[in-house]
Amino acid sequence: MKSAFLSAALLGFFAAAAAAQESSPPHNVIIFVADGLRYGSVEPGNMPNMARLKHDGVDFTNSHSLYPTVTTVNASAIATGHGIGDTGDFGNTLYVGQPMISLKNSPLGFLESDTVLDEMNQKFGGNYLGETSLIAAARAKGWQTAIIGKEGPARIQDATAADDGNQTLIIDDSTGHEGGLGLPGWFSRAMKQEFVAGAAPGTSVPDIEQEVYLMKAATRIVLPHFQETGKPFVLLFWSRDPDMSQHNGRDSIGEYAPGINGPSGKAGTRDADTMLGELLDALMAQGLDKTTDIFVTADHGFTTIGHTSATSPSARFDSGAALSELPSGFLAVDLAASLGLPLRNPGASGAALDFANGAKLAGGSGMLGGDPDHPDVVVAANGGSDLIYLPGPSAKELAGRIVDFLTGQDYVSGVFVNDTLDRFPGALAMSDIGLMGSARTPVPAIYVNFRTFSACGGADLQCTVGISDTTLMTGQGNHGSFSRAETRNFMAAIGPDFKTGYADPAPISNADIAPTLARLMGLDIAPRGKLTGRVIGEALKGGGTVTVTRQTVVSDPGPGGLRTVLDQQSVGETRYFDAAGFAGRTVGLVAH
């Protein structure tokens, strides 16, 4: 009888413990995005808060940005946990295929705008991404939700939330300005008391004034309100720095050194680190540090800009020199010259540009063809990579001619072609890099990866230089290509659900954040597409190791024997892309 009683008591104890565990609320979640932060930039002297977090928590030593390595691409991956072939966020600048009111009736434009993103939703089924984001799913389950930071990627985190801020609070560059999203009453009432101005400041180098404004909003208003309400919360903070300072620093105009490693770039990294420190201090002061999981990531890495080419027609129109500076829009100009097609700025309907006599594209993107309303070729400039769309009936024939041209240019390092257009010698398929999926937006025909090289020799990713289709100058910073300097972002995590003092050697990417946090939050998010990230189980308490394999994918040889090479890793069916391009033209690519 004693034995039976003891067994019954033990069963009751374990049942009660299990019930208590199930009924205990999930931990709060904070995602901190340091835009453009390179893994190698985080060292204790300049970034003590980031360095301490990765030391005390989980240091993801094999992290990955998704290609193309630009902001909205990775914002969509962070938001949804899906690859870009599913989200359709193919670049910062996209061809939409129809006139956009928010883009002055141009069918091609920049996504880092709340009004543009809202119109994208209107044109593509109410949610242009086609997938439910982590924050939208949390909101639907009754979590408190807030997004604070850079306009564009902030809105992408909950693209379907109401504009008035009463579902998810969104504070960004447009807050308090014309076209800005609305604020809920609880936030507006607290602004004056907490010395938070009614309108967000503009950007600067370093971006201190704007970052301080946004962090005041987070720590003085949002966190206390969430704590008082008592329900679990998820907060995403998107810091513009170091991206802002690395893009716009002027420490070495016309030179590769110090490039983005100069005083401006370092000030930007310190700015982001200081903001993280402010957030961590606020969590501790408000008693939230022990109940909050924190995931820190960067959307992409960075390179110093270079513009030289010995083969580009556009580089010689002005000077006739054998080696000259590539202008903004060089790819669109070069294709127009090679294909013999008229070239216009996006949305323009007048006379074609006289580019041979110095006429310039306004922003680098261009539309080629005789009919401005029905272009044959559209080039969307995206920094270290450009997207080419072929919306006309001769897409396959044009694709072959374009690939042949690209393989003859010294600024190109790798070509990827839409699977529906067949295979081309020298190029890999877009499906090889996760760019073919269930996207709602128009799918590019060709991705062009630009050359990168080292300014200091060896394997140091901190001094990579990249050819970039941009209005920025040589010596400033940019990103977008398939170098390891740009796919190698900073990622770390700490909190009650993560291991402590653990260096994770397995590959992870920005697409793994949402699945991992959804698991911790108890959210079941039904996917529409199949390009999903994985739960980073090895980084969680009680998690075991995972098996990693490495593969190389190589195209058939093209003109001159050039092959597009892809270095990748895999955990199960989840693929991680390290670097890609032509041998000798992409930093971090294993020579083949």
GIMO-V178986 format. One record per pair of residues at least 6 apart in sequence whose ideal C-beta (glycine too) atoms are under 7 Angstrom apart, sorted by the first residue. I is the first residue (numbers start at 0). GAP is how many residues later the second one is. D is the distance in Angstrom with one decimal. If there is no record, write none. Layout:
# GIMO-V178986
<<I/GAP/D> <I/GAP/D>>
This chain:
# GIMO-V178986
<<24/207/5.3> <25/206/5.5> <25/494/6.5> <25/495/5.1> <25/496/5.4> <26/264/5.3> <26/265/6.1> <26/266/5.2> <26/468/6.5> <26/469/5.4> <26/470/6.0> <26/493/6.8> <27/204/5.5> <27/205/5.1> <27/260/6.5> <27/263/5.8> <27/264/4.2> <28/205/4.4> <28/264/5.3> <28/488/5.5> <28/492/6.3> <29/205/5.0> <29/262/5.9> <29/264/4.8> <30/205/4.4> <30/264/5.1> <30/482/6.8> <31/205/5.2> <31/244/5.7> <31/247/6.7> <31/262/6.6> <31/264/4.7> <32/45/6.9> <32/205/4.5> <32/206/6.5> <32/264/5.7> <32/265/6.7> <32/266/6.2> <33/205/5.1> <33/208/6.8> <33/238/4.2> <33/262/6.8> <33/264/5.1> <33/456/6.6> <34/36/6.6> <34/115/6.3> <34/203/6.6> <34/204/5.9> <34/205/5.7> <34/206/7.0> <34/208/3.7> <34/263/6.7> <34/264/5.8> <35/206/5.3> <35/207/3.3> <35/210/5.5> <35/262/6.3> <35/263/7.0> <35/264/6.3> <35/266/5.1> <35/443/6.7> <36/205/5.8> <36/232/6.7> <36/235/6.3> <36/261/3.8> <36/452/6.8> <36/453/4.5> <37/263/4.8> <37/264/5.7> <37/423/7.0> <37/424/6.6> <37/450/6.8> <37/452/6.5> <38/24/6.5> <38/449/5.3> <38/450/6.6> <38/451/4.7> <39/421/5.9> <39/422/4.6> <40/6/6.8> <40/228/5.1> <41/8/4.6> <41/9/5.6> <41/12/6.8> <41/448/5.6> <42/8/6.1> <43/7/4.3> <45/220/5.9> <45/223/6.0> <45/224/5.8> <46/222/5.7> <46/223/6.8> <46/226/4.0> <47/225/6.8> <48/224/4.9> <48/227/4.7> <48/228/4.0> <48/231/6.4> <49/223/5.3> <49/226/6.3> <49/246/6.9> <52/243/6.3> <52/439/5.4> <52/441/5.3> <53/438/3.9> <55/438/6.1> <55/444/6.3> <55/445/6.5> <56/435/6.0> <56/436/5.5> <56/437/2.8> <56/441/5.6> <56/443/6.3> <57/434/6.2> <57/435/4.6> <57/436/7.0> <57/440/5.1> <57/441/5.7> <57/444/5.0> <57/446/5.7> <57/481/4.6> <58/433/5.6> <58/444/4.6> <58/445/6.8> <59/431/4.0> <59/432/6.1> <59/444/5.1> <59/448/5.3> <60/442/5.3> <60/443/6.3> <60/444/5.8> <61/443/5.8> <61/444/6.1> <61/445/4.6> <61/446/6.9> <62/425/6.7> <62/426/5.4> <62/427/6.8> <62/428/3.9> <62/445/5.8> <63/423/5.3> <63/443/6.1> <63/444/6.8> <63/445/3.9> <63/512/4.9> <63/513/6.8> <64/9/5.6> <64/234/6.4> <64/235/4.2> <64/236/6.4> <64/421/6.4> <64/422/5.0> <64/424/4.5> <64/445/6.2> <65/7/5.9> <65/8/5.5> <65/11/5.0> <65/17/6.8> <65/18/6.0> <65/443/6.1> <65/444/5.8> <65/445/6.3> <66/366/5.8> <66/415/5.5> <66/420/6.7> <66/510/5.8> <67/23/5.7> <67/314/5.8> <67/317/4.4> <67/379/7.0> <67/412/5.1> <68/231/3.9> <68/232/6.6> <68/315/6.8> <68/410/5.1> <68/411/5.5> <68/412/6.7> <68/417/3.9> <68/418/6.0> <69/21/6.0> <69/22/4.6> <69/230/6.5> <69/312/5.6> <69/313/6.3> <69/409/6.4> <69/410/4.9> <70/21/5.9> <70/41/6.8> <70/81/6.9> <70/82/5.6> <70/228/5.2> <71/17/5.3> <71/20/5.1> <71/39/4.6> <71/40/6.5> <71/80/5.9> <71/81/6.2> <71/84/6.3> <72/11/5.6> <72/16/5.5> <72/18/6.3> <73/225/3.8> <73/226/5.9> <73/436/4.9> <74/78/3.5> <74/81/4.4> <74/224/6.4> <75/8/6.9> <75/11/3.9> <75/13/3.8> <75/53/5.7> <75/80/5.8> <76/6/6.9> <76/7/7.0> <76/10/7.0> <76/433/4.4> <76/434/4.4> <77/219/6.8> <77/432/5.0> <77/435/5.5> <77/436/6.8> <78/54/4.1> <78/55/6.5> <78/77/5.3> <78/78/4.8> <78/435/6.8> <79/7/5.9> <79/49/6.0> <79/51/4.1> <79/53/5.2> <79/434/6.0> <80/53/7.0> <80/430/5.5> <80/432/6.9> <80/433/3.2> <80/434/4.6> <80/451/5.9> <80/452/4.7> <81/49/5.1> <81/429/6.4> <81/445/6.9> <81/447/5.7> <81/449/5.4> <81/450/5.8> <82/351/4.1> <82/354/6.3> <82/428/5.9> <82/448/3.2> <83/6/6.1> <83/350/6.3> <83/351/5.7> <84/349/5.4> <84/350/4.8> <84/351/4.8> <84/352/2.9> <84/354/6.0> <84/446/5.2> <85/44/6.7> <85/45/6.2> <85/351/4.0> <85/352/5.1> <85/353/6.3> <85/443/3.1> <85/445/4.5> <86/42/4.7> <86/43/6.8> <86/44/6.2> <86/352/6.8> <87/40/6.4> <87/41/6.7> <87/42/6.4> <87/351/3.2> <87/352/5.2> <87/353/3.6> <88/40/6.6> <89/297/6.0> <89/351/6.9> <89/354/5.6> <90/289/5.8> <90/291/4.2> <90/296/5.2> <91/18/6.1> <91/19/5.9> <91/20/6.5> <91/290/5.7> <92/15/6.8> <92/16/6.6> <92/17/5.3> <92/272/5.8> <92/287/4.6> <92/288/6.2> <92/289/5.6> <93/14/7.0> <93/17/6.4> <93/286/6.1> <93/347/6.4> <94/12/6.2> <94/13/4.8> <94/283/4.6> <94/285/5.6> <94/294/4.5> <94/347/5.8> <95/11/5.1> <95/12/6.8> <95/27/6.9> <95/345/7.0> <95/346/6.8> <96/10/6.0> <96/294/6.6> <96/345/4.4> <97/9/5.7> <97/25/6.7> <98/6/4.2> <98/7/6.9> <98/8/5.6> <99/6/6.3> <99/7/6.5> <99/9/6.2> <99/16/6.9> <99/19/5.7> <100/18/6.3> <101/11/6.9> <101/13/4.5> <101/14/4.7> <101/17/4.6> <102/6/3.8> <102/13/6.5> <103/243/6.2> <104/242/5.7> <105/240/4.4> <105/241/3.1> <106/239/6.9> <107/238/4.0> <107/257/5.6> <107/270/6.2> <107/272/6.1> <108/7/6.2> <108/237/7.0> <110/6/6.4> <110/41/5.9> <111/39/6.0> <111/40/3.0> <112/38/6.7> <112/39/6.2> <113/37/6.1> <113/41/5.1> <113/60/5.7> <113/65/6.6> <113/67/6.0> <114/64/5.4> <116/35/6.9> <116/38/5.0> <116/39/6.7> <116/42/6.2> <119/8/4.0> <120/6/5.7> <120/7/5.4> <120/38/6.1> <120/39/6.9> <123/316/4.4> <123/317/6.1> <124/315/5.9> <125/34/6.9> <126/32/6.0> <126/33/5.2> <127/312/6.0> <127/313/6.1> <128/30/6.0> <129/308/6.2> <129/309/6.9> <129/310/4.8> <129/398/5.5> <129/399/6.9> <130/396/6.6> <130/397/5.6> <130/398/6.6> <131/393/5.3> <132/24/5.9> <132/25/5.7> <132/26/6.8> <133/380/4.2> <133/383/6.0> <133/384/5.9> <134/10/5.1> <134/12/6.6> <134/22/5.1> <134/23/4.4> <134/33/6.2> <134/99/5.9> <134/101/6.7> <135/22/5.0> <135/24/5.8> <135/25/6.8> <136/381/6.9> <136/386/4.9> <136/388/4.8> <137/7/5.7> <137/96/4.9> <137/383/6.3> <137/385/6.3> <138/6/4.7> <138/19/6.8> <138/22/6.9> <138/28/5.8> <138/29/5.6> <140/382/6.3> <141/89/6.5> <142/88/6.7> <142/89/5.5> <142/90/6.2> <142/91/5.6> <143/82/4.9> <143/85/6.1> <143/87/5.4> <143/89/3.9> <144/13/6.7> <144/23/4.3> <144/88/7.0> <144/89/5.6> <145/22/6.7> <145/23/4.2> <145/76/5.0> <145/89/4.9> <146/7/4.8> <146/10/4.9> <146/11/6.2> <146/21/6.3> <146/23/4.8> <146/89/4.8> <147/6/7.0> <147/23/4.7> <147/66/5.2> <147/69/5.9> <147/70/5.2> <147/89/5.1> <148/23/6.3> <148/65/6.1> <148/88/5.5> <148/89/2.8> <148/90/6.3> <149/22/6.4> <149/23/7.0> <149/88/4.6> <149/90/4.9> <150/21/4.1> <150/22/4.1> <150/23/5.5> <152/85/5.4> <153/16/5.8> <153/18/4.6> <153/84/5.3> <154/15/6.2> <156/79/5.3> <157/10/4.5> <160/6/4.5> <160/7/4.0> <160/9/6.9> <162/18/5.3> <162/19/5.7> <163/18/3.9> <164/16/6.2> <164/17/4.8> <164/18/4.9> <164/19/4.5> <164/22/7.0> <165/18/5.0> <168/15/6.1> <168/18/6.0> <168/53/6.8> <169/11/5.1> <170/43/6.5> <170/46/5.4> <171/28/6.9> <172/27/5.4> <173/6/3.7> <173/7/6.8> <174/6/7.0> <174/24/6.7> <174/25/4.5> <175/22/4.7> <175/23/3.0> <175/24/6.0> <176/22/5.7> <185/39/5.8> <186/34/5.8> <189/31/4.6> <190/7/6.4> <193/22/6.6> <193/26/4.0> <193/27/5.5> <194/21/6.8> <195/17/6.8> <195/20/5.1> <195/21/5.3> <195/24/6.7> <195/25/6.4> <196/16/6.5> <199/10/6.3> <199/13/5.9> <200/8/4.5> <200/9/4.7> <200/12/5.5> <201/8/6.9> <202/7/5.8> <202/37/6.4> <202/41/5.6> <204/39/6.4> <204/40/4.8> <204/43/5.0> <204/44/6.0> <204/59/5.6> <205/35/5.6> <205/39/4.7> <205/61/4.2> <205/62/4.9> <205/65/4.4> <206/33/4.8> <206/34/4.7> <206/37/4.4> <206/38/6.7> <206/64/6.2> <207/63/5.6> <209/30/6.6> <210/28/6.2> <210/29/6.9> <210/30/6.3> <210/60/5.8> <210/64/5.2> <214/60/5.2> <214/63/5.0> <214/64/6.7> <217/17/6.8> <217/19/5.9> <217/61/6.6> <218/59/6.2> <218/60/6.4> <218/63/3.7> <221/13/6.5> <222/59/5.8> <222/63/5.8> <222/65/6.7> <223/62/6.6> <225/7/4.2> <226/59/5.7> <226/61/6.4> <236/42/6.6> <238/33/4.6> <238/36/5.4> <240/27/4.2> <240/30/4.1> <240/31/4.7> <241/23/6.3> <241/26/3.3> <241/27/4.5> <241/30/5.6> <243/24/6.3> <244/19/4.9> <244/20/5.8> <244/22/5.8> <244/23/2.7> <245/14/4.4> <245/19/4.9> <245/22/5.8> <245/56/5.3> <245/231/3.8> <246/225/6.4> <246/229/6.3> <246/230/5.2> <246/231/6.7> <247/228/6.6> <248/11/6.7> <248/13/6.1> <248/15/2.8> <248/16/5.6> <248/227/6.4> <248/228/6.9> <250/7/5.7> <250/11/3.1> <250/12/5.7> <250/13/5.3> <251/6/5.4> <251/7/5.5> <251/10/5.9> <251/223/4.2> <252/220/5.5> <252/222/4.7> <253/220/5.4> <253/221/5.5> <254/220/5.1> <255/48/5.5> <255/50/6.8> <255/199/4.2> <255/209/5.2> <255/219/6.7> <256/198/6.0> <258/45/3.1> <258/216/5.8> <258/218/6.9> <259/42/5.6> <259/44/5.2> <259/217/3.9> <260/201/6.3> <260/202/6.8> <275/20/6.9> <282/6/4.4> <282/9/5.8> <289/206/6.5> <290/205/6.7> <291/203/6.0> <292/202/3.3> <292/203/6.5> <292/204/5.2> <292/205/6.5> <292/227/6.2> <293/199/6.6> <293/200/5.3> <293/201/5.3> <294/198/4.7> <294/218/5.9> <294/222/6.6> <295/195/6.9> <295/196/4.9> <295/197/6.9> <296/192/6.6> <296/194/4.8> <296/213/6.1> <296/216/6.3> <297/191/3.9> <297/192/4.7> <298/190/6.8> <298/211/6.9> <299/179/4.9> <299/186/5.5> <299/189/5.8> <300/178/6.4> <300/184/5.1> <300/185/4.2> <300/186/6.6> <300/187/5.1> <300/188/5.5> <301/175/5.3> <301/177/5.2> <301/184/6.8> <302/81/6.8> <302/149/6.1> <302/161/4.5> <302/162/6.0> <302/163/3.7> <302/174/6.8> <302/175/6.4> <302/176/6.3> <302/180/6.7> <302/182/5.5> <302/183/6.4> <303/151/6.8> <303/161/4.9> <303/171/6.5> <303/173/5.9> <304/161/6.8> <304/163/4.8> <304/165/6.7> <304/167/5.7> <304/168/6.8> <304/169/5.5> <304/170/6.7> <304/171/5.3> <304/172/6.4> <304/173/5.1> <305/159/4.4> <305/160/6.4> <305/161/5.6> <305/168/5.9> <306/18/4.6> <306/19/4.4> <306/160/6.8> <306/167/5.1> <307/15/5.9> <307/17/6.7> <308/6/4.8> <308/17/5.3> <308/101/5.7> <308/102/4.7> <309/12/6.0> <309/13/4.9> <309/100/5.7> <310/97/6.6> <310/98/5.1> <310/99/4.7> <311/14/5.8> <311/18/5.7> <311/22/5.6> <311/97/6.3> <311/99/6.3> <312/21/5.3> <312/24/4.6> <313/12/6.5> <313/13/5.8> <313/16/4.4> <313/19/4.0> <313/20/5.3> <314/9/4.2> <314/10/6.5> <314/11/5.1> <314/15/6.8> <315/8/5.8> <316/38/6.9> <316/39/5.8> <316/41/6.8> <317/40/6.3> <325/85/6.7> <325/141/6.9> <326/33/6.4> <327/33/6.6> <327/36/4.5> <327/141/6.7> <327/142/6.1> <327/143/4.5> <328/31/6.7> <328/32/3.4> <328/35/4.3> <328/37/5.9> <328/52/6.4> <328/140/6.9> <329/139/6.2> <330/48/5.5> <330/55/4.9> <330/117/6.5> <330/138/5.7> <331/11/6.2> <331/29/6.1> <331/33/6.7> <331/34/3.2> <331/36/7.0> <331/47/4.0> <332/10/6.6> <332/22/4.9> <334/33/6.3> <334/42/6.1> <334/44/6.5> <334/67/6.5> <334/70/7.0> <335/7/3.9> <335/19/6.6> <335/32/5.3> <337/67/4.8> <338/29/6.8> <338/38/7.0> <338/62/6.6> <340/27/4.2> <340/28/5.6> <340/35/6.1> <340/36/6.6> <341/10/3.5> <341/26/6.9> <341/27/6.6> <341/28/5.9> <342/9/5.8> <342/10/5.0> <342/12/5.9> <342/23/5.2> <342/25/5.5> <343/8/5.6> <343/9/6.3> <343/22/6.8> <343/23/5.2> <343/28/5.5> <344/16/5.8> <344/17/5.1> <344/21/6.7> <345/19/5.5> <345/21/5.7> <347/24/6.4> <348/23/4.7> <352/6/4.3> <352/8/7.0> <362/18/6.8> <362/108/6.8> <363/17/3.2> <363/105/5.2> <363/106/6.5> <363/107/6.6> <364/14/5.9> <364/15/5.2> <364/16/4.7> <365/13/5.1> <366/8/4.2> <366/11/5.3> <367/7/6.0> <367/8/5.7> <367/9/4.0> <368/6/4.3> <368/7/3.7> <368/8/6.6> <373/18/6.8> <374/16/6.4> <375/16/4.6> <375/18/6.9> <375/22/6.6> <376/11/6.5> <376/13/6.1> <376/21/6.5> <377/11/4.0> <377/13/6.7> <378/7/5.8> <378/9/5.7> <379/6/6.5> <379/7/4.2> <380/88/4.3> <381/98/5.1> <382/85/5.0> <382/86/6.3> <382/87/5.4> <382/95/4.6> <382/96/5.9> <382/97/3.4> <383/66/5.3> <383/82/5.0> <383/84/5.4> <383/94/6.2> <383/95/5.7> <383/96/3.1> <383/97/3.1> <383/102/6.5> <384/62/5.9> <384/63/6.2> <384/64/5.2> <384/65/6.3> <384/95/4.7> <384/96/5.5> <385/62/4.8> <385/83/5.4> <386/57/4.3> <386/60/6.1> <387/14/6.5> <387/56/6.3> <387/57/5.6> <387/58/4.1> <387/60/6.6> <388/53/6.4> <388/55/5.5> <388/56/5.7> <389/8/5.3> <389/9/6.2> <389/55/4.1> <394/26/6.2> <394/50/6.0> <395/25/5.2> <395/26/6.5> <398/18/6.2> <398/22/4.8> <398/25/6.8> <398/46/5.9> <398/47/6.4> <399/24/6.2> <401/44/6.2> <402/12/5.7> <402/14/6.7> <402/21/4.6> <402/23/6.5> <402/24/5.5> <403/155/6.2> <405/6/4.9> <405/9/5.3> <405/42/5.9> <406/8/6.9> <406/19/4.8> <406/151/4.8> <406/152/4.9> <406/153/6.7> <406/155/5.1> <407/151/6.5> <410/39/5.7> <410/40/5.4> <410/56/4.5> <411/36/6.1> <411/38/6.6> <411/39/6.7> <412/36/5.3> <412/37/6.4> <412/38/4.3> <412/39/6.9> <412/168/3.4> <412/169/4.8> <412/172/3.6> <412/173/4.8> <413/35/4.0> <413/68/6.2> <413/150/4.4> <413/166/5.0> <413/167/3.7> <413/168/5.9> <413/172/6.7> <414/11/6.4> <414/12/4.0> <414/31/6.4> <414/33/6.1> <414/149/5.8> <415/11/6.3> <415/12/5.3> <415/13/6.8> <415/14/4.9> <415/16/7.0> <415/17/6.0> <415/19/6.9> <415/30/6.9> <415/31/4.2> <416/7/5.4> <416/10/4.9> <416/12/6.3> <416/13/6.5> <416/28/7.0> <416/29/5.4> <417/12/5.3> <417/25/6.2> <417/26/6.7> <417/27/4.9> <418/10/4.9> <418/11/6.1> <418/12/5.0> <418/17/5.3> <420/24/6.1> <422/6/6.6> <424/131/4.8> <424/132/6.1> <424/133/4.1> <425/129/5.9> <425/131/6.7> <425/132/1.9> <425/133/6.5> <425/136/5.0> <425/137/6.4> <425/138/6.3> <426/128/5.7> <426/131/6.9> <426/137/5.5> <427/125/6.4> <427/127/4.9> <427/136/4.6> <427/138/6.1> <429/6/5.2> <429/17/6.6> <431/121/5.6> <431/134/6.1> <432/133/6.7> <432/144/5.7> <432/147/6.9> <433/97/5.5> <433/141/6.8> <434/12/6.9> <436/92/4.7> <436/93/6.8> <436/94/4.7> <437/90/5.7> <437/91/3.7> <448/32/5.4> <448/33/4.7> <448/131/6.4> <448/132/5.4> <449/16/6.3> <449/17/4.1> <449/18/6.6> <449/31/5.2> <450/16/4.9> <450/134/4.5> <451/12/5.4> <451/13/6.6> <451/14/4.3> <451/29/5.7> <451/31/4.0> <451/33/6.7> <451/134/5.6> <451/135/4.5> <452/12/5.6> <452/134/6.5> <453/6/6.8> <453/9/6.1> <453/10/6.0> <453/133/5.8> <454/8/4.6> <454/10/5.0> <455/7/3.9> <460/23/5.9> <460/24/4.2> <460/27/5.8> <460/126/6.8> <460/127/6.7> <463/19/5.8> <463/21/3.7> <463/123/4.7> <465/12/6.7> <465/15/5.3> <465/17/6.4> <467/10/4.3> <469/8/5.3> <471/6/6.0> <478/7/4.9> <479/6/7.0> <481/97/5.7> <481/98/4.2> <481/99/5.7> <481/104/6.1> <482/96/5.9> <482/103/5.4> <482/104/4.2> <482/105/5.5> <483/94/5.7> <483/95/4.5> <483/103/6.1> <483/104/2.4> <484/102/5.3> <484/103/6.5> <486/90/6.5> <486/91/6.2> <486/92/6.5> <490/17/6.4> <492/46/6.4> <496/23/5.0> <496/43/5.9> <496/44/6.2> <497/41/5.9> <497/42/6.3> <497/43/6.8> <498/40/6.0> <498/41/6.9> <498/42/5.8> <501/37/6.7> <503/34/6.0> <503/35/5.2> <505/32/5.7> <505/40/5.1> <505/42/5.5> <505/65/5.9> <506/41/6.4> <506/62/4.4> <506/64/6.3> <506/69/3.9> <507/28/5.4> <508/24/6.4> <508/67/5.6> <510/22/3.3> <511/21/3.9> <511/22/5.5> <511/24/5.2> <513/19/6.8> <514/17/6.6> <514/18/5.1> <514/19/6.1> <514/20/5.0> <515/19/5.1> <515/20/4.7> <517/7/5.5> <518/16/5.0> <532/41/6.5> <533/37/6.3> <533/38/6.9> <533/40/4.5> <536/6/4.2> <537/6/6.5> <537/7/5.6> <537/8/5.2> <545/25/5.1> <547/21/5.8> <547/23/5.8> <548/20/6.9> <548/21/4.9> <549/19/5.3> <550/17/5.4> <550/19/6.6> <551/13/6.6> <551/14/6.9> <551/15/5.8> <551/40/6.8> <552/13/4.2> <552/15/6.8> <553/9/5.3> <553/11/5.2> <553/38/6.3> <554/8/4.9> <554/9/4.4> <556/6/5.4> <561/20/5.3> <563/16/6.6> <563/17/6.8> <563/18/6.7> <564/15/6.5> <564/16/6.8> <564/18/6.2> <564/24/6.2> <564/27/5.0> <565/11/6.6> <565/14/4.3> <566/11/4.3> <566/12/5.3> <566/13/7.0> <566/22/6.0> <566/23/5.4> <567/7/5.5> <567/8/6.2> <567/9/5.1> <567/10/6.2> <568/7/4.6> <568/9/6.6> <577/10/6.4> <578/7/5.4> <578/9/4.1> <578/10/4.2> <579/6/6.5> <579/9/6.7> <580/8/5.6> <582/8/5.4> <582/9/5.3> <583/7/6.9>>
